[in-house]
Amino acid sequence: MKILHTADWHLGKRLDGFSRFEEQIDVMNEIVEISDREDVDLVLIAGDLFDAFNPAVDAVDLFYKTLKRLTNNAKRPVIAIAGNHDSPDRINAPDPLARECGIILIGYPNEKVNLFELDHFKIEKSTEGFIEIIIKNIDFPIRIIHTAYANEIRLKHYFGEEKEEQLNAVLKDQWTKIADEFCDDKGVNLLISHLYMNKRGTTLLEEPEGEKPIKIGTADMVYSDCIPPQIQYTALGHLHAFNNIGTTENPVVYSSSPLCYSFSEAGQTKYVSIINAQPNQNVSFSKINLTKGKALVRKTFQLVDDAVNWLLENPDTLVELTMETDTFLTTDERKAIFQAHSGIVHLIPKVKNNGADEISAREINLNQNIKDLFKDYFKSKNANQEPNNELMDLFNEVLNNSER
């Protein structure tokens, strides 16, 4: 069988004041097209479906329309779990209607999914944190251990009140019990979760810039050695870069977000993971790059003309622009920069130090002219840089108005 794994859609997310909604429509279409082209039998979406607990109406509309298309008219099961950005109640709310379309929504960790049957597949078994699916024309069952995001309150509610018990031990015990009972070698065995998981003994993977950090009380990091050996593929969400923290034989994969959502992701290629699986065999998987959405670019220039020329040559981007100059940008220079490009998210002026590593502390003469006082204050806050003529003209205007 063939499986598509994606995660971290963050539908409705903006980049500061810039909407990403049209890009999200495009990349959702691309994921549907890949699912159809690859003729996948199952779709896994590993959390952070929305960017906020109360997403905008257009984001909700895009989500449900995309899921329905991914089911290929209820022939292909689609399983979506909640992440730390999602409201579990909102995710679960449409469950009765979603099931009729072939969509399985899981908002809470250790949740028990209702049994149901459609023309092309059915939920054969279900218990807390586990489902078994039978798909028409596939002659073996698909077993899925599922753990949606768990904050500290949900962790205690669903996994017990043992405060001294670390999250690793709790999850390992839970997953092992399920795997030992249900995951023999006569079916395909998968795990899907939205957790901050790392491989023990390696450098910790960094969470995306601007992403809500996952911290569950004082519990330790979740490590991949908690995963039972019966699991052939683990589908993760939360980190936005594609990464297999498992092995070639037992992949533990962050599939990546479909778009670059912060400038810390600038230059990243985004993917979906395509898994080929059969019972009692190592899976094989490949990543298919997603091509939709604007590139996020961090650029630094020293000359305004160079910046303007680059901006004009790269219009279909979102830009974090740093200007390293000898003096502060004038109004005309800022105007020229912003007129050259409609996608400047951040303009960061950086005045060169001119070799002054330190500003010597000295007593300020309060009896001097107010303009000289302002110059001294400005220099003390800006690496001994003199205010330019435009700034002094503005100060004079404020001073003159205050004296009327």
N, C-alpha and C positions, 0 to 999 in steps of 0.2 A: 504494500500500500504506500501511498504518498501523502505527506502531511506538510502543510504550510504553517510556519511559526512567525508571528509578528507581535509587536508590543509597543507600549508607550506612544499611542497615537496623540494624546493630549489635545483632543479636538476642542476648539475654542481658544487655544492659547494664542496670545499676542506677544510680540517682541517690543516691549515698551509700548509706544503708541501705534505700532504697525500691526495691522491685521494680517494673519497668515491663512485666512479662511479659504481664499481661492486656491492657494497652494495645497491646502489640505484636501479640497475637493479633487484636485488633479492627482494627488498621490493615492487617495482612496480608490479612484478609478484604476490607477496603475496596479494596485494590489489585487483588485478584482480581476483585472485582465491576466495577471500572472497566475492566479488561482485557476482560471479557466484554461489558459494556455498549457499549464503544467498538468492539468487534469487531476488536481489533488483530491483526495478522498476525505480529508478532515482539515479544519482550520483551527489553530490555537492562538488566542490573543491574550497575552500575559500581563494585563493590567495597565493602569493609567490610561483608561479609555478616553476620559475627559481630562481637562486641565483643572477643573474646579468642582467642588461638591455640588454647586448649583450652576451648571453650564447654561449658556445661552440657547434659545430655542433652535437657532440654525445649526448649532453643534449637535444637539440631540437628534434633530431631523437627519443630519448627515450620517450620524452613527447608525441609526436603525435602518436607513436605506442601504448603507454599505453592508451591514450584516445580512440583510435579506438577499442582496445580490450575491454575497459570498456563499450562501446556501445553495445556489443554483436550483431555485424552486424546490427547496426542502429536500434535495437529494444528497446534500453534503452537510454533515453536522458542523456547526460552528460553536466553539466553546470560548467564552470571554469571562475572565475573572476581574475582580476589582483590584486596583492598586491603591497606593497611599493618597493619590489625588482624587479618588472616587468616593462617592457616598454609597455604601453597600446597599442601603435601602432603595436608593434611586436605581442602582443596577438591577436589583431583584424585582422591582415593581412591575415591569411588563412581562414577567415570566410566563403567565398563562397564555398570552398571545404569542410570545416569542417561541414557545415550544411548538406551536402549530406551524411555524415557519422553519423549524429545524435549528433554532438558536437555543443554546444552553447558557444561561447567565448565572454567575456565581458571585455573590456579593461578600459573603462572610467566609472566614477560615473554618474548616471542619464542617462545612455545610452538607446537608443531605439533600440531594437533587431528587425531585419527584420522578418516578418511572413514567415513561410514555412511549408510544410507538407510532411511527409514521410509515408511509409506504416503502421508504428506502432505507430506514434505519430505526433502531429502537434502543432505549436504555434498558439493558437486560438486568443489571444489578446496580444497587445504589446503597451506600452506607455513608456515615459521616466521613467526609473528605475523600470519597472514592466513587467512581462510576465505571461501569463496563458497558461498552457500546458494541452492538452487532450491526454491521453495515452490509446491505444487500450486495451480493457478488464478491464479497470478501469472506473467505472461508475460515477466518479465525477472529476471535474477539479482540477489542482494543480496550485495555485497562488504563485508567487515568487517575492518578493520585493528584488531588487539587488542593492548594492552600492559597486562598486569596490573602491580600495584605492583612496583617494583624497588628494593631496598635496594642499598647499595654493592657487596656481595658478588655479588648476582645481576646487577647492572649489568655488572660486570667479566666475569662468566661468560658472559652472553648477548650482550653487545655489544662485548667485546674489552677488552684490557688497556691501551688508550691513555690513560694517566693524565692527559696534558695536554689530552685532548679533553673539552670541556664536554658536559654532558648534552644541551643543546639541539642541538649539532651532531650528536651520535650519533643522537638520535631523529629529527631532521630527515632525516638521510641514510637511516636505516632505513625510515622511513615513505615517503619519496619514491621509493625503489627499488621498494617494493611497489606504490605507487599507479601508477607509470609502467608497471609490468608488467601489472597486473591490473585497474586501475580506469578503464576507458574510459567513454564516455558512453552505453553501451547497458545499463547496470545502475545500481542505487542504491548509492552508495558512502558508507560510514559508518566512523567511528573510535570505539572505546571504550577508555577508559583510566582508571586511578586514579592521578592525578598532581596535584601542587600547581601548577596552571597559571594564569598571569595574562596579561593583555594588555600588551604592551610599552608603556612610556611612561605608564602609568596608576598610580594608587595601588594598592599591593599589597592584595589581599583578605586579611582576617585569618582565621587558622585558628580553629576553634571552641574555646572555653574547655574545658579538660580533654581535648581531642583530642590524640593523639600527633602531634607535628609531623613533617612529612615533610622530612628532610634527607638527601640522598644524597651522602655525602662532602662535598667542598668544591665540588661542582657548582653552577652558577648556577640561578636560577629557570627553570622551563620556561615558555616563552612561546608564545602561540597562533600566532605566525607560523611555527612549526615544522610546522604542519599543511599537508599538500599541498593545492593548489587543487582537486583532483578530489573531495575529501571534501565531501559535502553537509551532514552533520550530525556533530558530535563530542559523544559522551556521556561526561561526566566524573563522577567521584566524588571525595570527600574533604571538600570544604567543605559545610556543612550548610544554607546558605541558597540559595534558587533564584537563579541568576545566569547571564545570557548574556554571556560575555566576548568573543564573536565579533560577527558582524554579523547583520542580518536575513536577508541572502542566504545566509550561511554560519554558522549558529549553532554556538557552542561553549558547551555548557550544563552547569552544575551543577544537577541536578534537585532537590536538597535531600534531607535525611534525612526519613523519614516521621513522626518525632516530634521534639519539642524535647528535646534530651538534656543541655543545661546551661543555667544561668540567663543566660548570654550570649545564648542564643537566645530568651529570654522575649519573647513577643509576635509571634514569627515565624509566618507561615502556611506550612505545608508543602505540597508539590506532587508530582505526577508530570507528566512532559512527554509529550505526545501529538504525534507527528510524522506528517505526511502527505508521502509522498515518491514520486517517479517519476523515471526516468532523464532526465538532461540538463535538469533543471528545478530551480529553487530550491525547497527544502522550505518548507512552512509548519508551524508548530508552535504549540501552545497549552499552557497549564498548567492542570491540574485540581487544585483544592485538596483536601487530605486533612483530614477532619473528626474523626477519632478521636483519642483520647488526651487526657490532662489538660493544661490550660494551666499553664505555668510562669510564676509572677508574682513580681516583686520589689516589695515594699511597704515604706514607711517611715512610722512613726507616732511621735507624741510622747506621746500619752496611751494608757495600757493599755486603757481602756474603748473608745476608738475602734478600736484594733487588734482587740479581742475581737469587737466588733460586725461589723467587716468580715469577719473569719474565719468567723463564724457565717453570714454572708450568701453566702459563696463557698466552699462545702465541697468542690466537685469540682475542686480545684486543688492544685498543689504549690508551696509558698511559701518564698521567702527573705525573712524578716521582720527589718527593722532597727528597733530601738526607740531613739529619741533622747530621753533623759530627763535630769533634773537630778541624779539619783543612780542608783545601781545597782539593778536590779530585785530585789525581794524574792522569797523563795521562793513566797509566795502569789500574787504577780503572774505569775511564770513558770508556776505551776500553772494559773492562770486562762487564760493564753494557750494552753498545750498542750491543756487540756481543751476549748477552743473549736474545735479543728481537728486532724484526724488526719494532715494532709499538710504539716506544717511541717518542711522539710528543714534549714534553718538559722535559728537565732535569734541575731541579732547585736546585743548591747547596746552602745550608743554614748552615753557620758556627755558632756553638753555641757561645753564648756570654761569657760563663765561668764566669758568675757573674758580669761582668763589664757592668753595666747599663749605665754608662756615661764615656765618654773619657774627661779627664781634658784638657782644652785648655792650651797650653803652647807655648812659643816662640821657634821656631825651629832654631837651631844653623846652620847657612848656611856655617860655616867654617868646618863642620865635613866631614868625608869621604862620597863620593857619595853613597856608598852602605848603610851606616847608614841613610843618607837622604831618600833613597828609602824606607827603613824599617819604618822610622817614618811616611812617607807619607802613606804607605800601612796600617799601624796600625790606622791612623787617619780616614781612609775610611772604615775600616772593624772591628769595635767594639774592637779595641786594639789587634786584632789577628795578630800574627807574620806571615810573609810569610813563606811558607814551603820551604824545600831545593830545590825542583824541580823548584819553581818559582824563587828562587834566582839564580839557575844555568842558567835559561833562561835570567834573567837580566844581569848576567855576560857575557853571550854570546853576547847579544845585545851591552853591553858596550864595549867589546873587538872588535867587528866589527866596531863600530863607531870610535874607536881610531886608526884604521889602515890607 
